[in-house]
Amino acid sequence: GFRRIFSRFEKLDVMFIAFINFALIVEGLR
């Protein structure tokens, strides 16, 4: 059970980091 929660948070972290990178790229292109 704990591993499942951890993997879920890991996926959230990956999405969060990808979103931040995308925002930074958009800001750089503007």
Order of alpha helices (4+ residues) and beta strands (2+ residues): alpha
